[in-house]
Structure formats: structure tokens, C-alpha cells
Amino acid sequence: MTESTGTTDVAFSPGFLWGAATSSYQIEGSLDADGRGESVWDVFARRPGAIEDGGDASVACDSYRRWPEDIDLISRMNLGAYRFSVAWSRIMPEGRGRVEKRGLDHYERFVDALLERDIVPVLTLNHWDMPQALMADGGWAGRSSVDAFAEYTVAVADRLADRVQWWITQNEPWIIALLGYRLGLHAPGIRDLGASVAAGHHVMLAHGAGADVLRRYPGVQVGAALNLLPCVPASDDERDVAAAWASDGYCNRWHLDPLFGKGYPADMREHYERALGRELTEIRSGDEAAIAGRSDFLAVNYYTRRVMAAAEPDGADQPFPWRVVSPREQVPRTDEGTEISPGTFRDLLLRLHREYDGVPLIIAENGGIFADTPMHDGRIRDVRRQTFLRQHVTAMAEAAAAGADVRGYLHWSLLDNFEWALGYRPRFGLVHVDYRTGERTIKDSGLLYAELARTGRLPAAGFLQGAAGTAPSSVNP
């Protein structure tokens, strides 16, 4: 299929959720406020060389204190939804047991303020910042993490489920398992394939356990957020085609299939068992049933695709016989080198609709790294992010027109923020943050998005060609 251009006449229904997304650890700061316990990321960030610029999240965007300002921004930008995460360490400083009332009080005030502005809260329970105390039992690699997560879910739901409809249990199980427990590039910094498999499985089990808790509350909708990476073969060679399918099992089907009642895919089980030299004893009888059928919607995080080739020299006997390669043709990329492929986004949404029984979809993350900063007049003319936004919204509209049940789009991110091991260099925000002062400035992409959110239609080309520094009237004062 051809790539989306962002030039078609795109319109969405009035009930469509237009919003933006963040996570607690990336924006809040105030790591020692209100009885918060230590998280795995606090400990990891202290490792020499763990964070690219040597920074940490002790201040970040200072949103734990400046949250009223952030809600003002969301309202000014006409956004009808906001995805945020609750910090587990603020609610249960030791991971289990004692509940810290001050943490719950904070998020209750925050949710109430969103609702007062008619902004729909989309609440994520785990966006990677597990309490450090749970590492005594292996963190996510230990099965006790499932019960700990269920306890935490009860504490948050008892306070907020009467006001929050949309709940995301887990954010990106694959990244937790891969970067946190296999490659050690994210917290908790473990490098062990067996621990990685166990961690990924327990995150999925915890989704099921958390969903069982949440479904006790009327009107609640529950899903998990998966970062999906469509895998395409580098050529028509049958070995590359096989490599792309195998990689799809690794990145995508390993999580999609059990969520929607198909169980863990047999081909990927074989890859893991060959790599480990043993059976996957972590997956016990009844586990797949405890994961399945507990998703009212799927939260989709989409950034790019993976171009796959067979491993060399002859990868047939290798545990993971595939490799990521660059496309043969020149492709547009973000400042981080990530390929921009909106057509793949459209195809992914249609695949999910087709292969997983028309599941309702919410785009929980979609964005790109572009380093534009304020010019002499203070305005941030991030033209490439505007193009990215237009193309991906158009791709989403094409998928919806072809039948995909897309309910909302939450751009990543509302704010420039602490980008995990990459520190503060990458900028994903619709809003620029001056990290010295905390000052927020809506970028031109944010102004464009505000108009889209107001009207449900992509603004015409030239929408922002007004006087320098002048915001269009569609942005609230």
C-alpha cells in the first residue's frame, strides 16, 4: 500500500478522544515527596553511565508540583483526554502492604481537576517504575510480582475507579522484558534471557490479575499498552520472509495472542526453548487462561517498523535466526534515526482489526523525536513534527474508514521529558520545556494539534502562517 501523505480530507466523529500522553517518572520529579518510596529507576539512574547525559528524574518537568499548569495546557490545547501514569512507589513505598494516603490524595486531586475541565483521564498503572523493594524477590522476574501488582491495583482502584473509565494496566511488556531484564539498558539493568522471559510473562499475568480487580467496578474499561513493531522482510527471499515472521512472534504475537485467547505462539516458544536449552517452566498450567479475555480494548503504541533479514552466515541453527537491517531505499527519519512509516501504521491497525476480532483500539502513544527549539521570537516551528502528525492521523483515518475500530489518539508526548536511558536530549513534546526554568511553550505542532482536537479535522495547509509568535484563536487563552 502507498504511504499516507496527510493531505486527504480527514474528519473524525465528535466522540473521538483526542489527547496526549505522559508517564509519572518522566515528568513528575519530587522523588522524595509525600512518602514516596524508591523505584527501580531511581537506583538504575545512579549507575555510572546508565543515563546518557548523566542526569536523573529528580526534577524532570517538575509536574508533581506544577500539575495545575499542565492541566491548563491540556485545556488550552482543546484536548479531551490525557493519558498519565500513577507512580507505584508513591502509593505503596515498599511495593506491597502499606498504602501511602498522600500519594493517593495527589492523584485524586489531579483526576478531579481533569474532570472539572471535561478532560477524560486515561490512567496507566505501571509505566516501568516498579518499587525497588520488590527487587528482593526478583522484580518482574519473580512470580510474587503478580500478587504485588494486584494489591497495588486495589489501592488505586478503590480511590479512583468511580471517576476513571479508561485503565491501562501495563505499558509495553516487551520493552520491560527486553531492555530491563535481557539487555540491561533500562532499569533494573539485568542481563539474563531466562529472567527476561519470566519478567515478560509475569507482566502479562499481572495484566490479567489487575483486570480482574478493575472489573469489579462498574463502567471500567481495561486494556494493556503494547509497543507494536510491524516486521517486514528486507527482500522476497524466503529466508528473509521467514525471519520477518519469526521477529513478529518476538515483538508482537508473543503478547497479542495470549491477550486475545490464542495462547503464546508455538513458534516463538520453540525459539525461546532453543535459546534457553529448556522448557518454559515459567508458563504454568492455567496461566494463559488467566491472561486471556481480560482486554476491553487494546492500547497501541506505534513508532516505526522493523525491516528483517535472515541471520548470517546461516542462521538456521541460531536461537533467534533474524536481524534488523536498514531499508534498501532512502526513508524519512526522526532526529534519532527512527524510520517514519505512516503507511505501516495504517496497515497495523487493519491487521489488528482483522486478526483480533475487531478489538477496539486506542492509540496510546505515537510520536517522534525532533530537536526544534525556540527561535528569536520564542516560537517553535517544528515543521517535521507537524508533517509526522498529519501523516499518522491520515493513516489512522484510512484504517478507520476501512473498518478498524479506533476510539482515540493520544500523542506522545504532551511535554518534552526525561527519556529514560537517553536522558533529556530527545524531545518528543508538543510542548517545549526549558529544563532550567520549567517554562512550557506550545510548539507549532501543538497549535496544529489543538485545532485538530477542536474540530476533528486536519487543518488546511498554511494554518500556521500567521504573524510571528501569534497563536491561532483556536487555542484557548
PyMOL commands that set and color helices and strands:
alter all, ss='L'
color gray80, all
select helices_A, chain A and resi 24-27+40-45+63-76+88-91+101-116+132-137+139-141+144-160+173-182+193-214+238-259+266-276+287-291+315-317+342-355+383-401+420-422+444-455
alter helices_A, ss='H'
color red, helices_A
select strands_A, chain A and resi 17-21+81-85+120-126+166-171+221-227+231-233+298-301+306-310+322-325+361-365+406-412+431-433+440-442
alter strands_A, ss='S'
color yellow, strands_A
deselect
rebuild
show_as cartoon
